[in-house]
Amino acid sequence: MAVTVACAQVAPVLGDVPANLAAISSSAREAAAGGASLVVLPECAVTGYPFSRSDAEAVASPADGPVAEELGTVAASLGVHLAAGHIESSGADLYDALSLFGPDGSRLATYRKAHLFSTERSVYAAGPGPLVVDTAIGRLGLTVCYDLIFPEYVRALVDAGATMIVNATNWITDPWQTGMGWDGSMVRSLARVRALENGVPVVMSCLAGAGGGFTSIGHSTIASASGRVLASLGSEEGVTTAQLETDDEDTRRWSSIATYRADRRPDLYG
């Protein structure tokens, strides 16, 4: 099956949800015009990335609130699957969330980020764990940012039947971290390796822009099951698309050679 997917790399303004939703709609429209059946927006694309509890509370909304309604309307108007990062409120808890909408505008799932990085632990509650969503374009394993660092977590999604990994992220850096090697080439390699070691495509969409003293790295990447970069962006806003082949001759041939999951020796490393 051939599926065209897109990363829409945006630079949201913290707190300006209406403007961010307008930018999401515009980027999704561009992706759909390029033939995309799945459009992936970054982590916190709706809200901007909050560094404090008060900033997160100011932009949070329920999973089925007006923000979800607007995102569903965008998906339905374009006839695409749409995944977008936002801050979800649920009772007293806040979650760094990723919602997936179907081409009819229905909310198919909301994934809550399971691995919280550094000060995020003082802002958000951790999500309950892996989520794989059945769709017309495959079984999508949803992840947010830091989740992609943990190979065993992504492997759990694939073992649960995911045929594609979707990662909405905001990889950030500063001059010191960049000097340590944390840059665009590194995050692109992260997407490639997760795809290669699991034998499934990875669609990683990252924020652009700057805020809170950090720069969002960007470099959104679509990697094939062999780890080949099919499409990518630099550090600026933009949209990129690629066609994923999941059952063509090359994919079948690669799968017959790259039997990585079957060749594991869990008796040696648990």
N, C-alpha and C positions, 0 to 999 in steps of 0.2 A: 504494500500500500504506500502510495506517495502522499505526503502531507507537507504543505508549505507552512512554515512557522516564522514568526517575527519577534525580534526584540525591539521594544520602543524605549530608547534611553532618554529619559527626561530629567530636568533639573527643577523639581518642585520648590515652591516658596513655602517655608514653614508657616503654617497657620492659614494660608490662603487657599482653602479647599475649593471654592468655586473656580478660581483661576487654574488650579491644578487639574480639576476635572475637565476643564475646557482643553487644556494641553493634552490630556489623556485621549480625549475624543478626537482631537486633530491627528495625533500620532497613530491612533488605531485606524483612522480613516485612511491615512497614507499606507499603513501596512495592508489593510484590506484591498486597497487599489492595486497593491503588488501581488495579490493572490493569496494572502495569508488566511489560513483557517484557524490558526491559534496566534494570538497576540499576547506577549508577556511583558508586563510593566514591572519596574523595579520595586524593591522594598520601600514602603512609605511613599509610593508615587502619589497617592491621594493627598497626603498630609504634609509632606516634608518630614525629615528625620528629626524627632525630638531627642534632645540630650538630657532632659529633666522630666520629672514626674508632672510638674505643673504644665509644661509645654505639651506633654502627651495627653493629659486630661483635657486640655483646651481643644484638641482636634479629634478626640476619640468619638466613635459612634458605634451603635450595636450592629451586629452582623447583618441584620435584616432592616436596618434603618434607611434614611434617605440617601446616604452615599451608595449603599448597595443598589437601591432602586435606580439611581442615575447610571451606575456602571452597567446594570442589566439592560437599561435602555440603549446604551452605546453598543453593547454586544448584539442586541436584537436588531438595531437599525443597520448594522453592517453584516449581520449573519455570520458572526465569528465566535469562537471561544475566546474569552478574555480573562486573563489573570492579572490582578493588580494588588499591590501591597498597600495596607492601610493600618490604622490603629483601631483595634476593636475594644469596646467597653462591654463588660459583662458583670453586672453587679458592681462590687468594689474593685474588681480586677481589670487590668488592662493587658491586652495581648498585641504583640507585633504579628500581624496576621496577613495572610494571602488568600483572597477570595477568587474563586473560579466561576465564571458565568458561561452558560451555554448559548448557542446561536438564537435560541428563543427568548433569551433574557433571564432565564431562571438561574438562581444561585445554586450551583451544583455542589459546592463545598466551601468551607472556610477552614484553612489550616492555620494553626497557632504555632509560632516558632518554638521549637523544643530546646535548642541550645542558645542560651543567653550569654552574650559576651560582656565581660567587665562590668561597667556601671549599669548595663541594661538590667541587671538583676535587682537593682533598687527601683526600677521603673515598671517592669513587666512581670507577669506571672508566666511560668514556663508552660508550653503546650504539652498535651498528653502523649504525643508520640507520632509514629509514622502514619501517613495518610496517602492511600492510593485511590484515585478516582476513575471510575469507568466512564469513558466518553466515546463518541463516534470516531474520534481520531486516535484512539488508543487508551491505554491505562496510564494515567499521569501520576507520577510520584511528586508531591508538592514539598518544597523546601524553601526556607528563608535564610539567606546570607550564611551565617556561621555554621548552620547545619551541614553545608557542603564541605567543611573542613574535616568532618568525621567520616572516614571511608566505611566504617561498619554501619553507620546509619543509612547511608545511601545504598549500601549492599542490602540492608534489611528491606528497603523499598523494592528493590529489584527482586529479591527473594519472595516478596509478597505479590509479585506479578507486574510491577511497573515496567512499561515498555518505553517510557520516556521520563527523564528527570527534568522538572521545571524548578528553576532557582531564581527567586526574586531577591536582589541583594543591594546592599550599599557598602561595597568595600571602600573604606576610607584610609587616608594616609596623611602624613605630614612630612616635612623634609627629613627628619631623622629616620622614620620608618621606610621612606623611599630609599634612603641611603643603605638600609639593611637589606634591600632587595624586594621590598613589598611594593610592587608597581603593576602596571598594566600587563606586562608579559607574564608575571607570576599568576595573576588571577585568571588569565586566559589559559595558562597551563593547568590550573586547578580544574577548570571545566573539562579540558581535554583528557586529563588522567582519570577523572571520575567516569567519563564516557568509556574510555578504553578498558578500564579494569572491570567494568560491569557489562560491557557489550550492549549498551543502550545509548541513544542520543541524550545530550544534555543541552538544555536551552537556559542560558544564564543571562538575566537582564539586570543591569546595574545602573544606579543613579549617576548623574553627572552633576557638576556644580560644586559649591563650597558652602560650608557653614559650621559654626561651633568650633572654629579654629582648625578644621580639617578639610581636606579636598576629597571629593568622591572620585574614585579611580576611573569609573566607566569601564570601557573595554568589554562591553557585553559580547557574548560569544555563543554561537551555535556550533556544537561539535557532534560529529557523526559517531556511530557505535565503534568505529575504529580509532577515534580520537582525532580525526582530521577536522581542521577548522573549516566549516562550510561558509560561515559569515561572521563578521565581527565589526566592531566600531572602535574609534579612538576614545578620547576623553570628553568629547563634546556631545551635545544632544544629537539624536538622529534615530533613524529606523533602518534596520537591516533584516533581510529575509533569506531563507534558504529552504530548499526542498529536501525533506528527509525521506529516504527510501528504506522501508522496513522489511521488504520481502523480495528485493530484486536479486539478480544473480550474484553481484559483487557482495552484497550483505550476507547472503547464504554461504558463499565461499569463505568470507572472513570468519563467520561464526563457526564453520567447520574446522578452522585452524586455531582461532583464538578461544580455546575452551578453558578460559581462566577460572570461571566459577566451578566448573566440573572438576578441575584439577587441584582444587584446594585440599589441604591436609589438616583439617581442624583438630585431628588427634595430636598434632604437633604444637598447635598454638591456641587451642580452645575456641 
